[in-house]
Amino acid sequence: MTGPGRGAKPFGPAESRPVEPRWAGSARSAVSLVVGVSGATAASVRIPGFWSYPGPVRTTIVILLALSVAAAVRCARGRANSRLGALAGLLTGVFLVVVIPSGPPLPHRLEIVATGRKNPASQGSEVWVPAIRDTDGGAIPSSELHLGAGWEVRDGVPVSRRHQPAVLKWRGGAEGDVTIVLGAHPWSGIAAVRLDGFTREVDLYADVPGQEVLSGRVLSGGRVPAGRRWLAVGLHAADAVSLGFLVWVAGAWLARRPATRSSAPTGESAWAWLGYGLPSIVVSTVFLLTFWPGLMSADSLDQWRQILTREFNDWHPAFHTLTNWLITRAWESPAAVAGVQIVVLGALVGLGIVRMRRLGAGASVAAAVSLLAALSPANATMAITLWKDVAYSLALFGLTLLVLDVVSSNGAWLERRTHWVLLGSVAALVALYRHSGALPAVGSLGLLALSFPARWRPLARALMLAVTIWLGVHGPLHHLLGVTGSRWLSLAPLIYDVAAHVDAGTPLEPEEREYLESIRQLDDHWGYSCDSIDPTVWDPRLHPHVIEAQPRRFVRQWWTLARRNPGATVDHLICSSALVWRITAPPARGFYAANVSVDGDGSVRTILDNALDVRSWSLLPSVQPVLAALVTASQVPAVSWFLWRPALYLYLLLGGAVIASLRRGSPRYLLVALPVALDSLGMLFLTLAQQLRYQYGTYLVGLVVGLLLYAVRADGREPCTSRRFLV
């Protein structure tokens, strides 16, 4: 008997296919549950602060994820379950291990021995252990420590004062390195610290009370045992595979999930946007009344000074200062600007949700996103903060919604003149409200023209309009108003990188050393910190007039250093851009979220002290301490990764664009993420501080549009039905 010819199907008609045994379905269900539990557990432990959550919460998270993944495994069939999908899932798993670099818990063994010996000058041989921490700064509970004879706990701190030698032991898992904090004072003795096979004796005597801090890296001299290194590699690899599989099956299910009744196209009223945007308006208004007349930093006050004096400069985009000046003509108060921002934010949230409803997002999902946007502390505080970055983020949000209109209509939306005029005008705002805004503005319009060649004429007109508006503002309008500039401040990203080279010890020629020291002495490494450029440029020891006099020479010097030691530049960019790509906050790194702080005496600060007679007070004084406490408490690392940090929402937006493209059967839906993707690309090179405001647009668009893209209606697909879940 000959086999089937080329092109023949391996089976005949449907009725001739082998009948599946009854046990096969049950077996697949069991495998689905096993995979679901393992994948869900792997995903759960990657959640920052997961182990600090109460036990029932951790269990609930794992169960919900396990059921979801198991359902997805049973449902993920067809083209979405291809080798390409598996490869994409694996690569995504590797990527997640990088951007959530908390690392799998590694086993550690620690012994702290109070030897009973002491420095001749010491008055005792005490050994105090105030803290043992993991890489992220989390303290290991004293209940996990085994206190041998001679150890006790005083005021919550393990201490050995007599019956020495005495041994304190700990064995357990911790993410990354372990840091041991030992007390040092006039009664301290000598301690022997053994961690993972490395030992060091420490004389803790000190005239003035202080601390001695040791880490595994210090104890080992930077050496890592081969076995431990391979264990870490194996755990990370397992992590990547588990997460990759989770992403694969979840993505397949999302791409093929069934439509619901509420996901049918809606014919909502023209005022439906107000219903979705009103919660954000109400909550932000409560914040404004509580922190009246708004939140203002040093940058905000500088622009307010320009409004009062009519002396404009372009360090902060002058167009934004002029916008605030125009808003305050009827009422010269920061609250006027905050009020306009609140209304625009609510309107954009509502308009965005209505657009996604037309694409099939369910009513319950839309309502949930509306509520999330309203309750977000980032949205509530940013809406009342006088920053150029807020106006820029709102413009970027608006541009994203217009790109969505172009994509969802297959370009037909551009046929009306008012539409391409609106598109060009909003793109101009994006370019005018931030000096780096030209990239997402021009790039988005240019790539839209390439993706819709039949609509190149209206897109070209929109681009020409945006460029004309930008040139008109930066040319005639700036000249008419006497707007001044500062060339050295425009070189801030290059100054930041040069400071990184000074700190890294990049070799300098004698002439180069003399030139850089004329700008700032090198002995303090130019105050470099990859957290913020502020210690470098806002220090009186910096002489910016040297750069201002010869900006081209400084650019040439930067280029020379970058070529001589490219590793220093790469290290600087990776560290300084962590705000953009890293989901969790780097250990012991600063992160500035909102201009709300609580002093030691309980007073709330929302506006810096100033000579402009701008003072803060509260129209809801009884509410102010509560909201201030909530804002500050929400910035702790365990929750700030999803309440404040923008990287999560960047990835949610990119993933949502992929899912929407699969469900709608058109790769053009990837363009919806284009404005935010281009903005984030620019900020990889231009981030000057770890502050949310630089990436607030990413946070906002990802929270609203990104989440709803996962819920768009599928076109012409036959996804798994709910009857086949877990059966």
C-alpha positions in Angstrom: 0.0 0.0 0.0 1.4 3.4 -0.9 1.2 6.3 1.4 -0.6 9.5 0.6 0.7 11.6 -2.2 2.2 15.0 -1.8 -0.3 17.5 -0.4 -2.7 14.7 0.9 -4.0 15.1 4.4 -2.9 12.5 6.9 -6.5 11.7 7.8 -9.5 11.1 5.6 -13.0 12.6 6.2 -13.9 13.6 9.7 -15.9 10.4 10.4 -12.9 8.3 9.6 -10.6 9.9 12.2 -9.6 7.8 15.2 -12.0 8.1 18.1 -10.3 9.6 21.1 -10.4 7.5 24.3 -12.5 8.8 27.2 -9.4 9.0 29.4 -7.6 11.3 27.0 -9.7 14.3 28.0 -9.2 13.7 31.7 -5.5 13.2 31.1 -5.2 16.6 29.3 -7.2 18.2 32.1 -4.8 16.8 34.7 -1.8 17.9 32.7 -3.4 21.3 32.3 -3.8 21.6 36.1 -0.2 20.5 36.8 1.2 23.0 34.3 -1.2 25.6 35.6 0.0 25.2 39.2 3.7 25.2 38.3 3.4 28.1 35.9 1.3 30.1 38.3 3.7 29.4 41.1 6.6 30.6 39.0 4.8 33.7 38.0 3.6 34.4 41.6 7.0 34.3 43.2 8.2 36.9 40.6 5.7 39.4 42.0 7.8 41.9 44.0 7.1 41.6 47.7 5.2 38.4 47.1 6.6 36.6 50.2 5.7 39.6 52.4 2.0 39.2 51.6 -0.2 37.2 54.1 -0.3 33.5 53.5 -4.0 33.5 52.3 -3.3 36.2 49.8 -0.3 34.3 48.4 -2.4 31.1 48.1 -5.3 32.9 46.4 -2.9 34.5 43.8 -1.4 31.1 43.0 -4.9 29.4 42.7 -6.3 32.1 40.5 -3.3 32.0 38.2 -3.3 28.2 38.1 -6.9 28.0 37.1 -6.3 30.7 34.4 -3.3 29.0 33.0 -4.9 25.5 33.1 -7.8 26.9 31.2 -5.5 28.6 28.7 -3.6 25.3 28.2 -6.8 23.5 27.3 -7.9 26.3 25.1 -4.6 27.2 23.3 -4.8 25.4 20.0 -4.4 26.2 16.4 -2.0 28.7 14.9 -1.5 30.5 18.2 -0.1 27.2 19.6 2.7 27.1 17.1 6.4 26.8 17.4 6.7 30.5 16.7 4.4 31.2 19.6 6.4 28.9 21.9 9.6 30.6 20.8 8.1 34.1 21.4 6.9 32.9 24.9 10.3 31.6 25.8 12.0 34.8 24.7 9.4 36.8 26.7 10.2 34.7 29.7 13.9 35.5 29.4 13.0 39.1 29.0 10.8 39.1 32.2 13.7 37.6 34.2 15.7 40.6 33.2 13.2 43.3 33.8 12.0 41.8 37.1 15.5 41.1 38.3 14.5 40.0 41.8 16.0 36.6 41.1 15.0 33.3 42.5 15.6 32.6 46.2 19.1 31.1 46.6 20.0 29.0 49.7 22.3 30.6 52.2 24.1 29.5 55.4 25.1 32.1 57.9 26.9 31.9 61.2 27.8 34.8 63.4 30.1 33.9 66.3 30.7 36.1 69.2 34.2 35.0 69.9 34.6 36.5 73.4 37.7 38.3 72.2 38.0 42.1 72.0 40.1 45.0 71.1 42.3 46.1 74.0 40.5 49.5 74.0 37.1 47.9 74.2 35.1 47.8 77.4 33.4 44.6 76.5 32.9 41.8 73.9 29.3 42.4 72.9 28.0 41.6 69.4 24.8 43.2 68.2 23.1 42.2 65.0 20.6 45.0 64.1 19.6 43.5 60.7 20.2 40.8 58.1 18.9 41.8 54.7 18.5 40.5 51.2 19.4 42.3 48.0 16.2 44.4 48.0 16.7 45.5 51.5 14.1 43.2 53.0 14.9 42.2 56.6 15.1 38.5 57.5 12.7 38.0 60.5 14.4 37.3 63.8 12.1 34.4 64.2 14.0 32.6 61.5 17.3 33.0 63.4 18.6 30.2 65.6 20.0 31.8 68.7 22.5 29.5 70.5 23.5 29.7 74.1 24.9 33.1 74.9 22.5 35.0 72.6 19.3 36.9 73.5 17.0 39.5 72.0 17.0 43.0 73.4 14.7 45.6 72.0 14.1 43.4 69.0 17.9 43.0 68.2 19.9 39.8 68.7 22.8 40.4 71.0 25.5 38.3 72.7 27.1 39.8 75.8 28.2 36.8 77.9 28.8 33.0 77.8 31.0 33.4 74.7 31.9 32.0 72.3 28.3 32.0 71.2 26.9 31.1 67.8 23.9 32.6 65.9 22.8 30.6 62.9 20.5 31.1 59.9 19.7 28.9 57.0 17.2 30.0 54.4 16.6 31.4 51.0 17.1 35.0 50.0 17.0 36.8 46.7 20.6 37.6 45.6 23.2 38.7 48.1 22.8 38.9 51.9 23.9 41.9 53.9 24.8 41.6 57.6 24.6 44.8 59.8 26.6 44.6 63.0 26.6 47.2 65.8 29.9 49.0 66.6 30.4 50.9 69.8 32.9 51.1 72.8 31.6 47.8 74.3 31.8 45.8 71.1 34.0 42.7 70.7 35.3 40.7 67.8 32.9 38.7 65.7 33.5 35.9 63.2 31.1 36.0 60.3 30.7 32.9 58.1 28.5 33.1 55.0 28.3 30.4 52.3 31.7 29.1 53.1 33.5 32.5 53.4 34.7 33.7 56.8 35.9 37.1 58.1 36.7 38.3 61.6 35.5 41.8 62.4 36.7 44.0 65.2 33.5 45.9 66.1 35.1 48.3 68.6 34.4 52.0 67.8 34.8 55.2 69.9 31.6 56.5 68.4 28.6 54.2 68.0 27.9 53.2 64.5 27.5 50.1 62.3 29.7 47.6 60.4 28.0 46.4 57.2 29.2 43.2 55.5 27.8 41.5 52.4 28.4 38.2 50.7 30.3 39.9 47.9 32.6 41.6 50.5 33.2 38.4 52.4 34.0 36.4 49.3 36.1 39.1 47.7 33.8 39.0 44.7 34.3 35.2 44.2 31.3 33.0 43.5 31.7 29.2 44.0 31.2 27.3 40.7 28.4 25.2 42.2 26.5 28.3 43.4 27.0 30.0 40.1 25.5 27.0 38.2 22.7 26.8 40.7 21.8 30.4 40.0 22.0 29.9 36.3 19.7 26.8 36.5 17.2 28.6 38.7 17.1 31.5 36.3 16.7 29.2 33.3 13.8 27.4 35.0 12.3 30.7 35.8 12.6 31.8 32.2 11.0 28.6 30.9 8.1 28.7 33.4 7.4 32.3 32.7 7.7 31.8 29.0 5.2 28.9 29.0 2.9 31.0 31.1 3.1 33.9 28.6 2.7 31.5 25.7 -0.5 29.8 26.8 -2.0 33.0 28.3 -1.3 34.8 25.0 -2.8 32.0 23.0 -5.9 32.1 25.1 -6.2 35.9 25.0 -5.8 35.8 21.2 -8.6 33.2 20.8 -10.9 33.7 23.7 -14.6 33.8 23.0 -16.5 37.0 22.6 -19.2 37.9 25.1 -22.5 39.6 24.7 -21.1 42.8 26.3 -18.3 42.8 23.7 -20.6 43.5 20.8 -20.2 46.8 19.0 -21.9 49.5 21.1 -23.9 52.5 20.0 -23.4 54.5 23.1 -24.5 58.1 23.4 -22.3 61.0 22.5 -21.9 61.7 26.2 -20.8 58.2 27.2 -17.2 59.4 27.6 -18.3 61.6 30.5 -19.6 58.6 32.4 -16.3 56.8 32.1 -14.2 59.9 32.8 -16.2 61.3 35.6 -14.7 59.1 38.3 -11.2 60.4 37.5 -12.5 63.9 37.6 -14.2 63.5 41.0 -11.2 61.8 42.6 -8.7 64.2 41.2 -10.9 67.1 42.4 -10.9 65.7 45.9 -7.1 65.6 45.8 -7.0 69.2 44.6 -9.2 70.4 47.4 -7.1 68.4 49.8 -3.7 69.7 48.5 -4.8 73.2 47.5 -3.9 74.9 45.2 -1.9 72.0 43.7 1.5 70.3 43.9 4.5 72.4 42.9 8.2 71.5 42.8 11.2 73.7 42.1 10.5 73.4 38.3 6.9 74.3 38.8 7.9 77.4 40.8 10.4 78.5 38.1 7.7 78.4 35.5 5.3 80.2 37.8 7.9 82.9 38.3 8.0 83.3 34.5 4.3 83.7 34.4 4.4 86.4 37.0 7.3 88.3 35.5 6.6 87.7 31.8 10.3 86.7 31.4 10.2 83.5 29.6 13.0 81.0 28.9 13.0 77.7 27.1 14.7 75.4 29.6 11.2 74.2 30.5 9.4 74.4 27.1 8.3 78.0 26.8 5.1 76.9 25.0 4.0 75.0 28.2 4.7 78.1 30.3 2.7 80.2 27.8 -0.2 77.6 28.0 -0.3 78.1 31.8 -0.1 81.8 31.4 -3.1 81.7 29.1 -5.1 79.5 31.4 -4.4 81.8 34.4 -5.6 85.0 32.7 -9.1 84.5 34.1 -7.8 83.3 37.5 -4.1 83.7 38.5 -3.8 80.7 40.6 -2.1 77.3 40.3 -5.5 75.7 40.9 -6.7 77.0 37.5 -4.0 75.0 35.8 -4.7 71.9 37.9 -8.4 72.2 37.2 -7.8 72.2 33.4 -5.5 69.2 33.7 -8.2 67.4 35.7 -10.9 67.9 33.1 -8.6 67.0 30.2 -7.4 63.8 32.0 -11.0 62.7 32.7 -12.1 63.5 29.1 -9.2 61.5 27.6 -9.8 58.5 29.9 -13.5 58.6 28.9 -12.8 59.0 25.2 -10.3 56.2 25.3 -12.7 53.8 26.9 -15.5 54.7 24.5 -13.2 54.0 21.6 -12.3 50.6 23.0 -16.0 49.8 23.6 -16.6 50.4 19.9 -13.9 47.8 19.3 -15.7 45.3 21.4 -14.3 45.7 25.0 -16.9 44.5 27.4 -18.9 46.9 29.6 -17.6 45.3 32.9 -14.0 45.6 31.7 -14.5 49.2 30.6 -16.1 50.0 34.0 -13.2 48.4 35.8 -10.6 50.3 33.8 -12.5 53.6 34.5 -12.4 52.8 38.2 -8.7 51.8 38.1 -7.8 55.1 36.4 -9.7 57.1 39.0 -8.2 55.3 42.0 -4.6 55.4 40.7 -2.6 57.6 43.1 -0.3 58.5 40.2 -3.2 59.9 38.1 -4.7 61.8 41.1 -1.5 63.5 42.0 -0.2 64.1 38.5 -3.4 65.7 37.5 -2.9 68.5 40.1 0.9 68.9 39.6 2.1 71.8 37.6 4.7 70.1 35.4 5.3 70.2 31.7 5.5 66.4 31.8 1.8 66.3 32.7 0.7 68.4 29.7 3.1 66.3 27.5 1.7 63.0 28.8 -1.9 64.2 28.1 -0.9 65.2 24.6 0.8 61.8 24.1 -2.4 60.1 25.3 -4.4 62.1 22.8 -2.1 61.2 19.9 -2.4 57.6 20.8 -6.2 57.8 20.6 -6.0 59.4 17.2 -3.6 56.7 16.0 -6.2 54.2 17.2 -8.8 56.0 15.1 -6.6 55.7 12.0 -5.9 52.0 12.6 -9.4 50.9 13.6 -10.9 52.6 10.5 -8.2 51.2 8.2 -7.2 54.8 7.4 -10.7 56.0 6.4 -10.8 58.3 9.4 -8.3 60.5 7.6 -10.6 61.4 4.8 -12.2 64.3 6.6 -10.1 67.5 6.7 -10.9 68.2 10.4 -9.5 64.8 11.3 -6.0 65.2 9.8 -5.9 68.8 11.1 -6.7 67.5 14.6 -4.0 64.8 14.1 -1.4 67.4 13.1 -2.3 69.8 15.8 -2.0 67.1 18.6 1.3 66.0 17.2 2.5 69.6 17.3 1.5 69.7 21.0 3.5 66.6 21.7 6.6 68.2 20.1 6.1 71.5 21.9 5.4 70.3 25.4 8.8 68.4 25.7 12.0 69.0 23.8 12.3 65.3 23.1 8.7 65.2 21.9 9.6 65.5 18.2 10.5 61.8 18.1 7.1 60.4 19.0 5.3 63.2 17.1 7.1 63.1 13.8 7.9 59.4 14.0 4.3 58.4 14.6 3.0 60.3 11.6 5.9 59.1 9.4 5.3 55.4 10.2 1.6 55.8 9.8 2.3 57.1 6.3 4.4 54.0 5.5 1.8 51.7 6.9 -1.1 53.4 5.0 0.4 54.3 1.7 -3.0 54.9 0.2 -3.5 57.7 2.8 -0.2 59.4 2.5 -1.6 62.7 1.4 -3.7 63.5 4.5 -0.8 62.2 6.7 1.7 64.3 4.8 -0.6 67.3 5.4 -0.9 66.5 9.1 2.9 66.2 9.3 3.4 69.5 7.5 0.9 71.2 9.8 2.7 69.9 12.9 6.1 71.1 11.6 4.7 74.5 10.6 3.1 75.0 14.1 6.4 74.0 15.8 8.5 76.3 13.6 6.0 79.1 14.2 6.3 78.8 17.9 10.0 78.4 18.1 10.6 81.1 15.5 8.3 84.2 15.4 6.5 83.6 18.7 9.7 83.1 20.7 11.2 86.1 19.1 8.1 88.3 19.7 8.1 87.3 23.4 11.8 87.5 23.9 12.1 83.9 25.0 15.7 83.1 26.0 17.5 79.8 25.9 20.5 78.1 27.6 22.8 76.1 25.3 24.6 74.3 28.2 21.3 73.0 29.7 20.4 71.6 26.3 23.5 69.4 26.6 22.4 68.0 29.9 22.3 64.3 28.7 25.9 64.7 27.4 27.0 66.3 30.7 25.5 63.4 32.5 27.4 60.9 30.4 30.7 62.8 30.9 30.1 62.7 34.6 29.8 58.9 34.3 33.1 58.8 32.6 34.7 60.9 35.3 33.3 58.6 37.9 34.4 55.5 36.0 38.0 56.7 35.7 38.1 56.9 31.9 41.7 57.8 31.0 42.2 61.5 30.2 44.9 63.3 28.3 46.5 66.3 30.2 44.6 68.8 28.0 41.3 67.0 28.5 41.9 66.8 32.3 42.6 70.6 32.4 39.5 71.3 30.3 37.1 69.1 32.4 38.6 70.5 35.7 37.8 74.0 34.4 34.2 72.9 34.3 34.3 71.2 37.7 37.0 69.6 39.8 37.4 65.9 39.3 38.1 64.9 42.9 34.4 64.4 43.7 33.7 62.5 40.4 31.5 65.4 39.3 29.0 64.3 41.9 27.9 61.5 39.6 24.9 59.3 40.5 23.0 57.3 38.0 19.8 58.0 40.0 19.8 61.7 39.1 21.7 64.4 37.3 20.9 66.9 40.0 24.1 66.4 42.1 26.2 67.1 38.9 24.5 70.1 37.4 22.9 71.9 40.3 26.1 72.1 42.4 27.8 75.5 42.8 31.1 73.9 42.0 30.0 73.4 38.4 31.0 76.3 36.0 28.4 76.1 33.2 29.8 79.2 31.5 32.7 77.1 30.3 30.3 74.9 28.4 28.1 77.8 27.3 31.1 79.6 25.7 32.2 76.6 23.6 29.4 74.0 23.4 30.9 72.3 20.3 34.1 71.7 22.2 32.2 70.0 25.0 30.3 67.8 22.4 33.6 66.8 20.9 35.0 65.9 24.4 32.0 63.8 25.1 32.3 61.9 21.8 36.0 61.3 22.5 35.3 59.8 25.9 32.4 57.7 24.6 34.6 56.2 21.9 37.5 55.7 24.3 35.4 53.8 26.9 32.1 52.8 25.4 31.5 50.5 28.4 31.2 53.4 30.7 28.5 55.0 28.5 26.6 51.7 28.2 26.7 51.1 32.0 25.5 54.7 32.5 22.6 54.3 30.1 21.5 50.9 31.5 21.5 52.3 35.1 20.0 55.7 34.3 17.3 54.3 32.1 16.0 51.7 34.7 12.9 53.9 35.0 12.0 53.0 31.5 12.6 49.2 31.3 12.8 47.9 34.9 9.5 46.9 36.5 10.8 46.8 40.1 12.8 49.5 41.7 16.6 48.8 41.9 17.8 48.1 45.4 18.8 51.1 47.4 18.0 53.4 44.5 15.9 56.5 44.7 12.5 56.9 43.0 10.6 60.2 43.0 6.9 59.7 42.4 4.8 62.7 43.7 5.5 66.0 45.3 3.8 65.0 48.5 5.8 64.4 51.7 5.1 64.2 55.4 7.6 65.8 57.9 8.6 64.3 61.2 6.0 66.4 63.0 3.2 65.2 60.7 2.9 68.3 58.6 2.3 67.8 54.9 4.5 69.5 52.3 3.2 69.9 48.7 4.9 73.2 47.7 8.5 74.1 48.3 9.3 77.2 50.3 9.5 80.1 47.9 9.6 83.9 47.5 6.6 84.0 45.1 4.0 84.0 47.9 2.7 80.6 46.7 1.6 78.7 49.8 -0.2 75.4 50.3 -3.2 74.8 52.5 -6.1 72.4 52.5 -9.8 73.0 51.9 -10.4 69.5 53.4 -8.0 69.6 56.3 -9.4 66.4 58.0 -8.8 64.5 54.8 -5.2 65.7 54.1 -3.3 63.5 56.6 -5.2 60.4 55.3 -4.5 61.1 51.6 -0.9 62.1 52.3 -0.3 58.9 54.3 -1.8 56.8 51.4 0.3 58.5 48.8 3.6 58.1 50.7 2.7 54.5 51.8 2.0 53.5 48.2 5.6 54.3 47.2 7.2 51.4 49.1 8.9 48.9 46.8 6.4 46.1 47.5 3.6 48.0 45.8 5.1 50.9 43.9 6.0 48.6 41.0 2.4 48.5 39.9 1.0 51.7 41.5 3.8 54.1 40.3 6.5 52.6 38.2 5.8 52.9 34.4 7.7 49.9 33.0 4.9 47.4 33.8 2.4 49.6 31.8 4.8 49.9 28.9 4.9 46.1 28.6 1.1 45.8 29.1 0.6 48.2 26.2 3.0 46.4 23.9 1.5 43.0 24.8 -2.0 44.4 24.3 -1.1 45.7 20.9 0.1 42.2 19.9 -3.0 40.5 21.3 -5.3 43.1 19.5 -3.4 42.5 16.2 -4.0 38.7 16.5 -7.6 39.1 17.5 -8.4 41.7 14.8 -6.3 39.9 12.2 -4.3 43.0 11.3 -0.7 43.8 12.3 -1.5 47.5 12.0 -2.9 47.4 15.5 0.8 47.3 16.6 0.8 51.0 15.6 -1.4 51.9 18.6 1.6 51.5 20.8 3.8 53.6 18.5 3.7 57.0 20.2 4.5 55.5 23.6 7.1 53.1 22.2 9.0 56.0 20.4 8.8 58.2 23.5 10.2 55.3 25.6 12.9 54.7 23.1 14.0 58.3 23.4 14.0 58.2 27.2 16.3 55.3 27.2 19.0 57.8 26.2 17.6 61.0 27.8 16.4 60.0 31.3 18.0 62.4 33.8 16.4 61.2 37.0 14.3 58.3 38.4 11.1 60.2 38.4 7.7 59.0 37.3 6.9 62.2 35.5 9.4 61.5 32.7 7.3 58.4 31.8 3.9 59.3 33.1 2.5 59.2 29.5 3.6 55.5 29.3 1.9 54.8 32.6 -1.4 56.6 31.6 -1.7 55.1 28.1 -0.7 51.6 29.4 -3.3 51.7 32.2 -6.2 52.7 30.0 -5.5 51.7 26.4 -3.1 48.9 27.2 -5.4 47.0 29.4 -8.4 47.4 27.1 -6.5 46.2 24.0 -6.6 42.7 25.5 -10.4 42.9 25.5 -11.1 43.9 21.8 -13.5 41.9 19.8 -12.1 39.1 17.5 -12.8 39.3 13.8 -13.7 36.1 12.0 -12.2 33.7 14.6 -13.6 30.6 16.2 -12.0 30.6 19.7 -12.4 28.1 22.4 -15.7 28.1 24.1 -16.3 28.2 27.8 -17.6 24.6 27.7 -14.1 23.4 26.9 -12.4 25.0 29.9 -10.9 22.3 32.2 -12.9 19.4 30.6 
